[in-house]
Amino acid sequence: MECRMGCGACCIAPSINVLNKTAGERCQYLTDDLLCAVFNTDKRPAACGEFMPEPSVCGSCRQEAMQLITELEQLTAP
């Protein structure tokens, strides 16, 4: 599956510990048009680079991706 341009769900819904980002908070690198400002740079966290979009996580649209990733975050929270 290809990443949906302008989705940003994986930059909002989950926590990203290396960025001190809590679940539901926008990543500091997420642009207004929902793109990653550091996508092809060395500032991009390894955890973000390891995330691979797939239908079971990203669903069929941005709204579904937000819902699915939020649910996964809640299920895996300590």
C-alpha positions, 0 to 999 in steps of 0.5 A: 500500500502506498502512503496517502498524501495529505493524510497525516493520521500516523503523525497525529493519532499515535504517541511518538516517544522520541519526539515526546509526542502524545497520542492525538497531538500533531507531530511538530514536523507535520505541515499544514497540508498534512505532509512530513516536513522531515520525510527525506532528512536525517531529522526523521525519527527511525520509528517513523521510517519503520512505519509501513502503511497497510490497509489494516492500519490505514483503512480506506481513507484518512478518517478510517486511518485516524480511527484505526491508529487511535484504537491501536494506540489505546490497545497498546498503551501501558 
